């Protein structure tokens, strides 16, 4: 694995996945590339090889690109297409079984690309597993469905986690990640609210639910930047997730209530998170959608993220501070303790509770936690 990615590799990848992939400037930049393996290394790091093929194979200069590059990207795309078809069949079987058992099932994240028009080419998106949200009150019924279909638990999460566990079955293309909440900070996007706004997706195999357009965008942002490891505080962006956000936003731009999305983030003190992510989405051709201009802090955050995309090892240097910032973030203090006390007092209370439950080794492990 490369420790540093070149500025050229990042530019070529982003241009390939933007609306201007076939433009004169992008073609001229591709003609300058002498180290295509460096571009592919960055694309593979962020699971964007099939998306590169889907975009570049339609460009005017595709026949002039190196044969080895075209063959490799075509292979990735072909294999991913086969796997996505199997994942879709697996999801349809799951929906049919949930319908028969009276379980409401909502598909989340990358799996939505199997059924919706996020991408013109359904083989462009690489999908790790099927994320399935069910109401917590139907947990036992959902588990019974999985057992009847032959799934076994591969990993179970502790009580209070937003997901119950990962379930796999021999021969399947991917596991099923069963959720009761969408993210580990449910106050930012409560499942109960998402269910109320959800849309129905009617398929031949049965019905499933999908988050509303606004909730899909918000879930992408929160999952990519706040959930689990607090990527925003680490200055980290996974380009595959950012590309998802950009494709969805570009495709449905006129149907998105951007002021409402910005207001939601502002209520939870996440304006900087939203602005820096929208600036990053500009790498893939998303025009700035908000009325207010991005702040200087958002631009600094983008520069930090771009530097760490190119040199991922830099993220580890700031892990302790990043983990502290994530653990004591204003939105987290609001969610845990409300807003009746000052932010400082809530942070001191949170620190005292953590130290009471943990020993010195636990504190060190939390500060240097990478995943």
Beta strands, then each sheet from edge to edge (+ up, - down):
strand 1: 106-108
strand 2: 130-133
strand 3: 152-156
strand 4: 163-168
strand 5: 176-179
strand 6: 199-203
strand 7: 206-210
sheet 1: 3+ 4- 5+ 2+ 1- 7- 6+
end
